[in-house]
Amino acid sequence: MGVARYGWDDIFGYQEIKARAKLLAKQEVDVLIIGETGTGKKLFAEAIHNSSTRNFKPFITVDLPSIPNHLFESELFGHKKGSFTDAREDKIGLIESASTGTIFLDEIGDLSLECQTKLLRLLEEKTIRRIGENFERNVDVRILMATNRNLRDDVSSGKFRADLLFRINKYVLEIPPLRKRAQDFREIAEGVWGRIIKMSTLSDNSSRFKSERLNNFREEEIALLWDYDWPGNIRQLEALLSRVFFYWRESNFKKHRFFLIEEELDNEKIMSNHSEFRRKSDPFEEMTKGRLSFWEVVHKRYLKHEISRDELKDIIIKGLEKSGWSFKRLLTLFNIKKADYKKFLNFLQGQGIKLMDLRQM
């Protein structure tokens, strides 16, 4: 059974956002949480569950992009034994597993249109039908959803159903990025820092962690941290401060914390610039001119949600066109080993993409 670990005390700052979330938590309504990567969408979802009337019931998290399209219905709704080749026994889906509790559907913006249709039915009717069954099952489950995408733009481009957006857009909790939290940045930074110290204290009984001075940042340190735009938001801030504390502790707190922060920020800026270059570069050119493999360039970024399903399909089509629609030459073009051809096909099939169908487009 899934468990929500966090509550309101684990969310630092964002007082007006938390006040709105607390109101929504007490209502039996589905909620859409919008925010950039790393803003704490799952944290808010867990806190909403834990302060609702369902707080002692299951909390199930589903990373939707990680579920291949052809398994979506089985994973969420379940199936009956014998309903398809691999259905060797009855299976309860994730929706039923969250019965009487909450299910958190993360990154709904990455769902295919076909899967969006099935999600809409669930939201509207709160019923499911296992694959292979001919009757509906009522489900008592609260649905929380999250996305880092602009769904209105996706509707305009045909990537997201307008009727689904209208359905989920009723109760929205928008979490602003860290770079827009000037009013409570200190509270957020010191809250994160305090949590890092607390976790270190639990694993090390040394009295050296008990000094109150460890919890406070000086003005110049806050100014230094605030001067960065934090593209990865609180998740990135916590990772950076964890490194700062590690190196500070390893020096027995003899190193100047300001310079450790400055050093880690410089490293972060270098990495961010490199990542930004990678995002803007053309994956097709990296494979064909840079001699990097499909797995290094496309597959890895797709799993990180840096490449959408439509972009993936465009890359495959472009490769097929350049290779004269020869699957053998496509492998060479994408630097895929012959032994990995089946793996390549299985991956595409999992995303609802068939090479033969692409030729008709």
Secondary structure, 3 states (H helix, E strand, C coil): CCCCCCCHHHCCCCHHHHHHHHHHHCCCCCEEEEECCCCCHHHHHHHHHHCCCCCCCCEEEEEHHHCCHHHHHHHHHEECCCCCCCCCCCEECHHHHCCCCEEEEECHHHCCHHHHHHHHHHHHHCEECCECCCCCEECCCEEEEEECCCHHHHHHCCCCCHHHHHHHCCCEEEECCHHHCHHHHHHHHHHHHHHHHHHHHHHCCCHHHCCHHHHCCCHHHHHHHHCCCCCCHHHHHHHHHHHHHHHHHHCCCCCCHHHHHHHHHHHHHHHHHHHHHHHHCCHHHHHHCCCCCHHHHHHHHHHCCCCCHHHHHHHHHHHHHHCCCCHHHHHHHCCCCHHHHHHHHHHHHHCCCCHHHHCCC
